[in-house]
């Protein structure tokens, strides 16, 4: 177990650390070139679009869960967990469980009917982690997206 572990809500001053963790996650997911977001994007959307919960060990941020509220037309209010990461050197110490449990508590506090997130099909450690909870893997649903490049259109 990580020593002096603190789970807390992110503050505006944490945004550069959150972006750094997102880049670490993108590298782990074999797609570092896909991170286009800027610190200004984070600053403009923090609290109004998304929030985050951080894990801190001995005063150093070692993990985060970034989430936002959305709506399911079938279930109602929903929490979407966008990114969830514990730094590589801190994995296996129970930090992920404490952080994920904090997100579950937040979902209950927000009175949501559903919490949803994605996991890559090759990410066996993450899949194994989530299987410890009462989750459903929806293999029949596909992700679909359009990337917008600016006011003039979109990029396929």
N, C-alpha and C positions, 0 to 999 in steps of 0.2 A: 504494500500500500504506500502511496506517495505520502511523504511527511508534510504536515501542515497544509493539507489540502483545503482549499476554500472554493466553494461554488458560489458564483455571484452573477448578477446582471451586468452586461457590458455598459460602459460609459463611452461618451464621445471620444475621450482620449485613448480608448482601446482600439479605435478603428484601424490604425496602421497595423496593429498586431493581428487583428482579424483578417485583414487583407493578406498578411504574410502567411497565416495559417491556410487560407484559401489557396494560395499559390502552392503551398506544400502539399495540400490535398490534390490539386490538379497534377502536380508532378507524380504523386503516387498513382493517380488514375491514368497516367500515361498521356496526358493532354495539357502540358503546361502552356502551350501556345493558344489555348482556348480562353485564357483569362484576359479579357479585354477591359474589364472594369477598372475604374480609377478610384483613387481615394476620395475624389470629389463626388463620385457617384455614391459612395458609402456615406459621406457626410450629408448629401442631399436627401438620402432615403432613410437614414437611421431614425428609429422610433416611429416615423410616419408610415413606412412601408415594411420594415423588418426590425427585429430585435435579436439579441443574442444573449446566451448564457455562457460564462467562461469558467474554466477550471484553472485554478492557480495553485502552484506548489512552491512553497517557500518564496512567495512573492513574485514568481515568474508564471506568466500565462502558458499553460501546457495543453490546452484544449478548448474547443468551443463548439457550440451548437447554435447555428443561425436559423431562425424560423420566422414565419409570418402567418397571419390569419387569412383565411380564405373561406369560401363557401361551397359546399357540395349540394347540388340540386336534389340529391337523393337523401342525404343525411343531415344537412344543415351546417352549422358553424364547424370549421375544420382548421386544425393547425397543420401547416406544411413545414416539415423539417427540411430545409434546403441543403445545409451542409453540417456535417458532424465529424469532428476530427480530434484525435489526441496525437500530439507530436510523436514521431517514431520512437524516440528514446524513452518516452514515458509510457508506452503501451505495455500491457500486461501487469499493471499495478492497481487495477480496479478504478482508475480514473474515469474510463469510458462509462462504466456502470453508474457511477455517481452522477456524471454529467447527463447521461440519458435519463436516469430517474428524475433528475431536476426538470428535464423537458416534459416528462410525463406529468409531473406535479403541476407545471405551468399549464399544460393542456387541461388538466382537471380544474385548475383555478379559473381558466378562461371559459369553462363550461362547454367544451367542444364535444361533438358527437363522434369525431373521427380525427385521427392523426395519420398523416401519410408522408412517405419519403421514398427515395429511390436508392437502390443498391445495384452496383454492377454485377452481372452474372458470374464473373470470374473472381470476384472479391470474396473468397472463401472465409477469411477471418471475420469480415463484417457479417456475412450471412450466418456464420456460426454464432456470432454475438447476438444477432437479432432473434435467432431461433430459441434463445433462452427466455424470450418474452412470448406472450400469446399473440403472435403476429400472423398475418396472412400474406403470402407471396402471390401477387396477381400476375401470373405468367402470360395470361391471354391478352393483357393490355399492352399496347405499344406506345412509346413516347413519340410525339410528333412536335416539330418546332419549325418556326420561321425566324431567321435572324434579321433584324432590322439594322441597316447600316446608317440610317439617317433619314431626314425628311423627304428625300427623293425616292425612297423605295426600300426594298428588302433584298437580302442576299440569300439564295437557296443553299 
